[in-house]
């Protein structure tokens, strides 16, 4: 298999089992039930890619406002003063006129948090909620930032919310073109999706699992009245990856994967 450029997930003890990370310019689902740290894990990728590799990342939040997300991530131990963080709504005209002022120094990378959660609140009683324009809005925002500023990494939090807002017919067709749009832009995309707690399926809408290039599955296990989080790779095109299940630990702002493939002590 030919060498491929990879992007770290920045999970200690896990990236090496992926050969250094996931292939760049692919579409990856981050799937798990509520409480499995999907948003935190995704934010961790963006934060460290900006901080360590000077990348430009876009985090589209459909369910939390900028202020809530920022406070939550600082509480978890991410020092956001170490990177250039910019809040952005959906004013493409402003983006075009102020593109040179978005980051203090674009060569050092930066994180754009697009507060579509606030846009949802503002448009709650207007024609944009709900219909397929939400997909068009999201695509326009991503493309404009790529064109005007440059873009290496996109996170959408969450696809479940986007589905709910758009209420699209023929979702597999719509998602096919959306995923192809992301690939054609040559950005690495992480799409957060909700898994039912009974784990009967990997996503609220199963079309995503067929179309994605890879799936990172997060879960929980209950043992002796204690809950432990888990992580595994369910699917990964282009590159080989371990299928072992790891315990996922988060401590002092660092994710770590432990005990891969080992039988847990009872």
C-alpha positions as CSV (number, residue, x, y, z in Angstrom):
1,X,0.0,0.0,0.0
2,X,1.5,3.4,-1.0
3,X,2.4,5.9,1.7
4,X,-0.3,8.5,2.6
5,X,-0.2,11.8,4.4
6,X,-1.8,11.5,7.8
7,X,-3.3,13.7,10.5
8,X,-2.8,12.8,14.1
9,X,-5.9,12.3,16.4
10,X,-3.6,13.5,19.2
11,X,-4.5,10.6,21.4
12,X,-1.4,9.2,23.2
13,X,-1.0,5.5,22.6
14,X,-3.5,5.4,19.7
15,X,-2.0,7.3,16.8
16,X,0.8,4.9,16.5
17,X,-1.7,2.0,16.0
18,X,-3.0,4.0,13.0
19,X,0.4,4.4,11.4
20,X,0.6,8.0,12.6
21,X,-3.0,9.0,12.3
22,X,-5.9,9.0,9.8
23,X,-5.3,9.8,6.1
24,X,-5.6,13.5,5.3
25,X,-8.4,14.9,3.1
26,X,-10.8,12.1,4.2
27,X,-14.2,12.3,5.8
28,X,-14.2,10.7,9.3
29,X,-17.2,10.1,11.6
30,X,-16.8,10.5,15.3
31,X,-19.6,8.3,16.6
32,X,-20.8,7.6,20.1
33,X,-23.7,7.9,22.6
34,X,-24.2,11.0,24.7
35,X,-21.4,11.5,27.3
36,X,-18.6,9.9,25.4
37,X,-16.6,13.1,24.8
38,X,-17.2,13.3,21.1
39,X,-17.0,17.1,21.0
40,X,-14.0,17.2,23.3
41,X,-12.1,14.6,21.3
42,X,-12.8,16.5,18.1
43,X,-11.8,19.8,19.6
44,X,-8.7,18.2,20.9
45,X,-7.7,17.4,17.3
46,X,-8.3,20.9,16.1
47,X,-6.5,22.5,19.0
48,X,-3.4,20.4,18.7
49,X,-3.2,20.7,14.9
50,X,-3.3,24.5,15.2
51,X,-0.9,24.6,18.2
52,X,1.6,22.0,17.0
53,X,1.3,22.0,13.2
54,X,0.2,25.6,12.4
55,X,-2.9,24.4,10.7
56,X,-6.1,26.4,10.0
57,X,-9.1,24.6,11.5
58,X,-12.9,25.4,11.4
59,X,-15.1,24.2,14.1
60,X,-18.8,24.5,13.2
61,X,-21.0,24.4,16.3
62,X,-24.7,23.8,15.6
63,X,-25.7,23.0,19.2
64,X,-23.5,25.2,21.4
65,X,-22.8,28.9,21.3
66,X,-19.2,30.2,21.0
67,X,-19.2,31.3,24.6
68,X,-20.4,28.0,25.9
69,X,-18.0,25.9,23.9
70,X,-15.1,28.2,24.7
71,X,-15.8,28.0,28.4
72,X,-16.3,24.2,28.3
73,X,-13.0,23.6,26.5
74,X,-11.0,25.9,28.8
75,X,-12.6,24.0,31.8
76,X,-11.3,20.8,30.4
77,X,-7.8,22.1,30.3
78,X,-7.2,23.5,26.8
79,X,-5.3,26.7,27.1
80,X,-7.0,28.6,24.3
81,X,-4.7,31.6,24.8
82,X,-1.9,29.5,23.3
83,X,-3.6,29.7,19.8
84,X,-5.4,32.2,17.7
85,X,-9.1,31.7,18.2
86,X,-11.7,33.7,16.1
87,X,-15.4,33.7,16.5
88,X,-17.4,33.8,13.2
89,X,-21.1,33.8,12.4
90,X,-22.5,33.7,8.9
91,X,-21.5,37.0,7.4
92,X,-19.7,36.0,4.2
93,X,-19.5,39.7,3.1
94,X,-17.6,40.6,6.3
95,X,-15.3,37.6,5.8
96,X,-14.4,38.8,2.3
97,X,-13.6,42.3,3.4
98,X,-11.7,41.4,6.6
99,X,-10.0,38.2,5.5
100,X,-6.5,39.7,6.1
101,X,-7.4,40.6,9.7
102,X,-8.9,37.3,10.8
103,X,-5.7,35.9,12.2
104,X,-2.9,37.9,13.8
105,X,-0.4,35.7,11.8
106,X,-1.8,33.1,9.4
107,X,1.5,31.4,9.2
108,X,1.0,30.3,12.8
109,X,-2.4,28.7,12.0
110,X,-5.6,29.4,13.8
111,X,-9.0,28.1,14.9
112,X,-12.2,29.6,13.6
113,X,-15.3,28.7,15.7
114,X,-18.4,29.3,13.6
115,X,-21.3,29.9,16.0
116,X,-24.2,28.5,14.0
117,X,-25.8,27.7,17.3
118,X,-26.4,31.5,17.7
119,X,-27.6,31.7,14.0
120,X,-30.2,28.9,14.9
121,X,-31.5,31.0,17.8
122,X,-31.7,34.2,15.6
123,X,-33.5,32.4,12.8
124,X,-35.7,30.2,14.9
125,X,-39.0,31.8,13.6
126,X,-37.8,32.5,10.1
127,X,-37.8,30.7,6.8
128,X,-34.4,29.1,7.3
129,X,-35.5,26.7,10.0
130,X,-36.0,24.0,9.1
131,X,-35.2,23.3,5.4
132,X,-32.4,22.2,3.1
133,X,-30.9,25.7,3.1
134,X,-29.0,24.7,6.2
135,X,-26.9,22.3,4.1
136,X,-26.3,25.1,1.6
137,X,-25.4,27.5,4.4
138,X,-22.9,25.1,5.9
139,X,-21.3,24.4,2.5
140,X,-21.1,28.1,1.6
141,X,-19.4,28.9,4.9
142,X,-16.8,26.1,4.5
143,X,-16.0,27.0,0.9
144,X,-15.7,30.7,1.6
145,X,-13.3,30.2,4.4
146,X,-11.2,27.8,2.3
147,X,-11.1,30.4,-0.5
148,X,-10.5,33.5,1.5
149,X,-8.4,32.3,4.4
150,X,-7.2,28.7,3.7
151,X,-8.4,25.6,5.5
152,X,-6.9,22.3,6.5
153,X,-9.4,20.8,9.0
154,X,-13.2,21.0,9.4
155,X,-15.3,19.7,12.3
156,X,-19.1,19.7,12.2
157,X,-20.8,19.4,15.6
158,X,-23.1,17.7,14.9
159,X,-24.4,15.9,11.8
160,X,-27.4,14.9,13.9
161,X,-28.3,18.5,14.4
162,X,-27.7,19.3,10.7
163,X,-30.0,16.5,9.7
164,X,-32.7,17.7,12.1
165,X,-32.5,21.2,10.8
166,X,-32.4,20.3,7.1
167,X,-35.1,17.5,7.2
168,X,-33.9,16.5,3.7
169,X,-35.5,14.0,1.4
170,X,-33.2,11.3,-0.1
171,X,-30.5,11.9,2.5
172,X,-28.1,9.3,1.0
173,X,-28.0,11.3,-2.2
174,X,-27.6,14.6,-0.4
175,X,-24.9,13.3,1.9
176,X,-23.0,11.7,-1.0
177,X,-22.7,15.1,-2.7
178,X,-21.9,16.8,0.7
179,X,-19.1,14.3,1.5
180,X,-17.7,14.6,-2.1
181,X,-17.8,18.4,-1.6
182,X,-15.6,18.1,1.5
183,X,-13.2,15.7,-0.3
184,X,-12.9,18.0,-3.4
185,X,-11.9,20.9,-1.1
186,X,-9.0,18.8,0.1
187,X,-9.7,19.3,3.8
188,X,-9.7,16.7,6.5
189,X,-13.3,16.5,7.9
190,X,-14.5,15.1,11.3
191,X,-18.3,14.8,11.5
192,X,-19.7,14.2,14.9
193,X,-22.7,11.9,14.9
194,X,-24.9,10.5,17.7
195,X,-25.1,6.8,18.4
196,X,-28.1,5.4,20.2
197,X,-27.3,4.2,23.7
198,X,-28.4,0.6,22.8
199,X,-25.7,0.8,20.1
200,X,-28.0,-0.8,17.5
201,X,-26.4,1.4,14.9
202,X,-23.4,3.6,14.6
203,X,-25.2,6.8,13.6
204,X,-28.6,8.4,13.9
205,X,-28.7,8.3,10.1
206,X,-27.0,5.2,8.7
207,X,-26.3,6.7,5.3
208,X,-23.3,8.5,6.9
209,X,-21.6,5.2,7.9
210,X,-21.6,3.9,4.3
211,X,-20.3,7.1,2.8
212,X,-17.6,8.0,5.3
213,X,-14.0,7.1,4.8
214,X,-13.6,6.2,8.4
215,X,-15.4,5.8,11.7
216,X,-14.0,6.4,15.1
217,X,-16.3,4.8,17.6
218,X,-16.6,6.0,21.2
219,X,-18.4,4.1,23.9
220,X,-18.7,3.4,27.6
221,X,-18.5,0.3,29.7
222,X,-19.9,-0.2,33.2
223,X,-17.9,-2.3,35.6
224,X,-18.3,-2.4,39.4
225,X,-20.3,0.8,39.4
226,X,-17.6,2.6,37.5
227,X,-17.9,3.9,33.9
228,X,-15.0,3.8,31.6
229,X,-14.8,5.3,28.1
230,X,-13.6,3.3,25.1
231,X,-12.4,4.1,21.6
232,X,-11.9,1.9,18.5
233,X,-11.7,2.2,14.7
234,X,-14.6,0.6,13.0
235,X,-13.7,1.5,9.5
236,X,-10.8,3.2,7.7
237,X,-10.3,3.3,4.0
238,X,-7.0,3.9,2.3
239,X,-5.0,2.8,5.3
240,X,-4.7,-0.2,7.6
241,X,-5.7,0.3,11.3
242,X,-6.1,-1.8,14.4
243,X,-9.6,-3.0,15.3
244,X,-8.7,-3.3,19.0
245,X,-10.8,-1.6,21.6
246,X,-8.9,0.8,23.9
247,X,-9.8,2.4,27.2
248,X,-10.0,6.1,26.6
249,X,-8.7,8.3,29.4
250,X,-8.7,12.1,29.6
251,X,-6.5,13.8,32.2
252,X,-4.9,17.2,32.4
253,X,-6.0,18.1,29.0
254,X,-4.5,15.0,27.3
255,X,-6.3,12.1,25.7
256,X,-4.7,8.7,26.1
257,X,-5.7,5.2,24.9
258,X,-4.8,2.2,27.1
259,X,-5.0,-1.6,27.2
260,X,-5.7,-2.0,23.5
261,X,-7.1,-5.5,22.8
262,X,-6.6,-6.7,26.4
263,X,-9.2,-8.5,28.4
264,X,-10.4,-6.1,31.1
265,X,-9.8,-7.1,34.7
266,X,-13.0,-8.2,36.5
